[in-house]
Every structure is written in structure tokens, then in C-alpha cells.
Amino acid sequence: MTERFTGSFTQQEPIPDEGIEAALDVMRSGRLHRYNLAGDEVGETGLLEREFATYTGARYALAVASGGYAMSTALRAVGVRPGDHVLTNAFTLAPVPGAIASVGAVPVFVGVTEGLTIDLDDLAAKAGQAKVLMLSHMRGHLADMDHLMAICREAGVTVIEDCAHTMGAAWNGVPSGRHGLIGCYSTQTYKHMNSGEGGFLVTDDDEVMARAIMLSGSYMLYGRNGTVPPAEVFERVKYDTPNVSGRMDHLRAAILRPQLRKIDAQCAAWNARYRVVEEGLRGTPGLTLVKRPEAERYVGSSIQVLLLDWAPEAVQEVVQRCLGRGVELKWFGGAEPTGFTSRYDSWRYAPSEPMPKSDRILRGILDMRLPLTFSLEDCALIARIIRAEVGAVWQEKAA
Ligand SMILES: Cc1ncc(COP(=O)(O)O)c(C=O)c1O
């Protein structure tokens, strides 16, 4: 009998009961805006900022409306101006070049390796073209951050990390988001914490955080944020930093706080699922697993494999056959961006020179979500289905 998977790749876990209760309390209070605080109450948003700063080890954390907003705010806070060039990954998703374009800057794309990380040789070659790197840890793959930071230090490039897929991950024991000047995170519904929409920006830098708080829309109430740089820093920046509203509200903060308390256990649960799929696919002819370096502590909330040098029609056939058995794979090689796939040549507002080495890799990437609503048995079944269908198409090709 042909096995079929019947679960949903977009089904997240429910919000913890504690979060639902806290959200109800916020709604009963009527005070949803982050600066609507009774007396000297800190409020859910401020408390979340303190807890997220502690979790990441950063001096400051700012809770905002989305991950994309965190990135554009980070760019503004480090002084990126219209027309400036900003380095970023060729393999990432639309909000990343979008954040760069939103401040009028111009993305300069850097290639991708078979490890699905930014190509450090290409980065070194292009480092002279920009003062800022918006580094996307796309699908949770961390580059050699020691090497990357050395390249950027040498070239005088400021690093902003897009940690939308790496909340809970680390390189050589240093959390993702803590290598560069600023770390940006998303709490959009498919991320490691779920508030529907939302995000964070973390930094140790007084002036960057003062600017970010002003940018997010503080109405001069910045003293009431959860983590606040010294008052004299605000005096320096407050008159020349525009308000570009994008705050988080208490309702979202309320549902995130209990999720943050259990994030480590969640990451372990993702990795257990990741390893079952990885083991189930190991040795599949024609399929390359992505090697995870020793120094990387990853969070396997999704898995990617490569069908390198396959004809596009054959990859498409694998995708269709898997879908027919209930397994949704996203392919980054399609001519048109669909759903959550896209790549550097999809963003026509930001033309790039061709990158044939990267194109070869992008054409081979298959990507799959691993929501925590999947059991380990589900993961084993999914791996069996992919293995069988890749094998069948591979044999057809060989015949
Ligand atoms: C790689 C990456 N960076 C940033 C973001 C931005 O997050 P948000 O959707 O919260 O704006 C996303 C969201 O999908 C993403 O996938």
C-alpha cells in the first residue's frame, strides 16, 4: 500500500494557556498600547523586552511590529541613507531585500554555498561596495561567524543579523543575533515564537537602541520602554530621529512571554524532528543533505536538501509526486516566485549581476517546514515518502 501523509505543514501549536489568560487580562484592562500603563506598571511589552534581552544576553531589546520592521529600523538606526548600497544574501526571502529597499537603499547580493550560507569568498570580494551587511541566516543555516566577522571588521562593514529563522541558535556558543551590531528577529506566525505578527531588535549599543526606540514611535515616552539607554543619549538623538511607528502592543507581548519561557524545549523538539527526517533521507541517491558544522547550534524548524544538477522538470516531478502523497516541498529553482519561495533574480527592483555558482545551488534547493504539530512518526513517514519519490524519479532519469 502506498503511504500518504495527511498532516498540515502550516499547522502551528496552540498558544500556551498561560498566554491566552494573559492576553485576556490585557483585553479586560483596556490598555493595549505599549505606553498605556497604569502608574509605574512596566506592562507586558516592557517585561517581554527585559526577558528577551536576558535571553539573548543583549543590553537592550526592542519589541516591534514585525521582523521586516526590525530590519528596516536597524538600517535606519545605523545611518543607512537613500542610495546607499547594502550587502545581503542571494538566498533569502523577500522581506530582507524589501527592508533594504524600504529605506531607499540598494541591495548588493552575495552568493550562497552548498551549506546554504553566505559565500564568504564572494562577501570578501564585494565587501568594499557597502558599509553595511544585512546578513540573513536563511532557513537557520549559520555561516562561519568568526570568519565572517573578521572579513567585515577588516572592510569596515557593520553587520546586522536577520535571525528570523535562528532564534535559539548559536555559533561557537555565541547566540545568533549577538555577533553583529544588531540582531533582528521575527515572531510572525511560522517562526520560533508566534504572535501572528511581531519582532525584536537587540543590541548593546546605546545610540543604536536610542534611535531604534525613537524610530519605533515613542512619543517621547522612551523612558517607559523595557530596556532603556541613558537619558543623555536620547538628548543627542531625539530631535533628528523620525517617528516611523511600528511598536509591539501588550496583547502580542502577553502571548509571547510564556513562549519565551519554553523556547529551549521547543528548539530541542524541532531538532528531534529534524534528525528523524535527516536520518530517513541519508544515502538517498541523487539527494545531498546539507552538512551542519560542529560549531553550529541550529534549530531545525525546517529542513533543506539539494537535488544538485537535476533537470528542472525532474525536480518538479519530485515536488508533484511528493505533494500527491501529502508532502509539501518548496522549490527555490522555479522561474516564478510562489508562496514563500523567491530568490535574488525575483526582485526586479534590485537588479544583480548573474551568479552562476549560486544559481546552480538555488536550482537544487528543496525546502520543507517541520511544525511541532508533527510527531516523530510523522517525520519518519515524510522521510520515507521523499526517499521513495526521489528514488523513483532518479531511476527514471537513469533509465
Ligand atoms: C528570512 C526572513 N527574514 C525576515 C523575515 C521578516 O519577518 P516578518 O514576516 O515578521 O516581517 C522573514 C519572514 O518570513 C524571513 O523569512
The ligand as an SDF file (V2000), in Angstrom:
LIG
                    3D

 16 16  0  0  0  0  0  0  0  0999 V2000
   14.4420   35.2050    6.2500 C   0  0  0  0  0  0  0  0  0  0  0  0
   13.4020   36.1210    6.7960 C   0  0  0  0  0  0  0  0  0  0  0  0
   13.7830   37.3160    7.2720 N   0  0  0  0  0  0  0  0  0  0  0  0
   12.8920   38.1850    7.7690 C   0  0  0  0  0  0  0  0  0  0  0  0
   11.5560   37.9130    7.7930 C   0  0  0  0  0  0  0  0  0  0  0  0
   10.6510   39.0080    8.2560 C   0  0  0  0  0  0  0  0  0  0  0  0
    9.7510   38.6780    9.1860 O   0  0  0  0  0  0  0  0  0  0  0  0
    8.2810   39.3060    9.2130 P   0  0  0  0  0  0  0  0  0  0  0  0
    7.3840   38.4100    8.4090 O   0  0  0  0  0  0  0  0  0  0  0  0
    7.9950   39.2910   10.6820 O   0  0  0  0  0  0  0  0  0  0  0  0
    8.3620   40.7080    8.6810 O   0  0  0  0  0  0  0  0  0  0  0  0
   11.1050   36.6840    7.3320 C   0  0  0  0  0  0  0  0  0  0  0  0
    9.6660   36.3280    7.3620 C   0  0  0  0  0  0  0  0  0  0  0  0
    9.1830   35.4400    6.7130 O   0  0  0  0  0  0  0  0  0  0  0  0
   12.0480   35.7720    6.8110 C   0  0  0  0  0  0  0  0  0  0  0  0
   11.6590   34.5700    6.3400 O   0  0  0  0  0  0  0  0  0  0  0  0
  1  2  1  0
  2  3  1  0
  2 15  2  0
  3  4  2  0
  4  5  1  0
  5  6  1  0
  5 12  2  0
  6  7  1  0
  7  8  1  0
  8  9  2  0
  8 10  1  0
  8 11  1  0
 12 13  1  0
 12 15  1  0
 13 14  2  0
 15 16  1  0
M  END
$$$$
